Amino acid sequence: MEDYRDQDFLEYVVKGLVDHPEDVKINRAVDEMGVLITLDVHPQDMGKIIGRSGNTAKAIRTLLRVVGMKNNARVNLKINEPAGSTRNSQSSISQTAVDEAMDDFKI
């Protein structure tokens, strides 16, 4: 039986952060590279998930990797940028930049 603790954990954390928990969508896929969890949120909640300088997203990714390590799985998170996102373009950080930074931060 497959363990979905990583997905359950992410859902609990994200729904606790956002103003529109009913719009949180999580997809989980497993392949030879590990687990890929894809997150979609309401456009107005994007800033809450990314956080200042991407710090909230980094923290969520780090915690997901710890949950994955407990289950001997490599867990990665992709946060989809919604159309109409209200993040300030000056303080926004691209998904690619976050992914690259997290690849450099190995635990």
DONU-503159 format. One line per field, with one value per residue (C-alpha): x, y, z; residue number from 1. Coordinates in Angstrom, 3 decimals, m for minus. Example, Ala and Ser with C-alpha at 12.3 -4.5 7.8 and 13.67 -1.06 7.14 Angstrom:
BEGIN
xx = [12.300_13.670]
yy = [m4.500_m1.060]
zz = [7.800_7.140]
i = [1_2]
//
This chain:
BEGIN
xx = [0.000_1.385_1.993_0.520_1.830_3.713_0.543_m1.529_1.130_1.254_m2.529_m2.687_0.045_m1.159_m4.818_m3.734_m1.894_m4.343_m7.593_m9.205_m8.575_m11.336_m9.191_m6.119_m5.414_m2.632_m1.491_1.016_3.011_5.697_8.393_11.983_13.145_10.915_7.708_6.572_3.802_2.175_0.343_m2.308_m3.803_m6.168_m4.378_m4.791_m3.075_0.078_2.014_1.190_2.575_5.739_6.430_8.909_11.929_10.505_11.137_7.757_8.055_11.612_10.471_7.577_9.927_12.441_9.762_8.383_11.853_12.133_8.753_9.973_13.224_11.204_9.570_12.764_11.461_12.754_9.912_9.856_7.239_6.199_4.049_2.056_1.761_m1.961_m3.284_m4.135_m1.748_m1.605_2.022_4.005_6.352_9.189_9.189_8.238_10.588_10.237_9.493_12.709_14.755_13.129_13.725_17.372_17.901_16.358_18.540_21.545_20.161_20.587_19.675]
yy = [0.000_3.389_6.021_9.482_11.219_13.773_14.765_14.849_16.965_19.433_19.729_20.422_23.097_24.852_24.946_26.483_29.290_30.321_32.324_30.003_26.436_25.115_26.039_24.049_21.250_18.734_16.130_13.412_11.415_8.785_7.793_6.551_10.017_9.973_11.752_14.929_16.852_19.615_22.393_24.748_27.538_30.468_33.375_35.632_33.034_32.651_35.232_33.445_30.172_31.655_34.068_36.904_36.072_32.569_31.659_30.005_27.850_26.877_25.905_23.818_22.043_21.345_19.891_17.767_16.358_15.459_13.696_11.913_10.828_9.143_7.093_6.567_8.727_11.846_14.366_17.452_20.197_22.161_25.216_26.173_29.902_30.615_32.926_36.240_35.819_38.956_38.693_41.915_41.537_43.330_40.854_37.766_34.884_32.589_28.886_28.091_30.189_28.455_25.011_25.829_27.146_24.018_21.776_23.549_22.965_19.236_17.464]
zz = [0.000_m0.992_1.675_1.056_4.199_2.099_0.241_3.442_5.159_2.267_2.165_5.913_5.784_2.633_3.647_6.946_5.130_2.406_2.384_m0.187_1.053_m1.194_m4.233_m3.115_m5.596_m5.052_m7.555_m6.638_m9.187_m8.587_m11.073_m11.011_m9.862_m6.775_m5.853_m7.605_m5.898_m7.920_m6.081_m7.437_m5.318_m5.788_m7.536_m4.475_m2.276_m4.353_m2.342_0.907_m0.431_m1.940_0.936_1.109_m1.085_m1.542_2.093_2.729_m0.402_0.585_4.074_2.729_0.306_3.067_5.333_2.485_1.876_5.571_5.416_2.281_3.940_6.693_3.940_1.891_m0.959_m2.677_m2.669_m4.898_m5.003_m8.051_m7.385_m10.465_m11.123_m11.530_m14.219_m12.571_m9.664_m7.500_m6.410_m6.693_m9.667_m7.840_m4.968_m6.950_m7.456_m10.433_m10.026_m11.868_m9.431_m6.456_m7.990_m8.708_m5.188_m3.710_m5.874_m4.367_m0.867_m0.353_2.870]
i = [1_2_3_4_5_6_7_8_9_10_11_12_13_14_15_16_17_18_19_20_21_22_23_24_25_26_27_28_29_30_31_32_33_34_35_36_37_38_39_40_41_42_43_44_45_46_47_48_49_50_51_52_53_54_55_56_57_58_59_60_61_62_63_64_65_66_67_68_69_70_71_72_73_74_75_76_77_78_79_80_81_82_83_84_85_86_87_88_89_90_91_92_93_94_95_96_97_98_99_100_101_102_103_104_105_106_107]
//
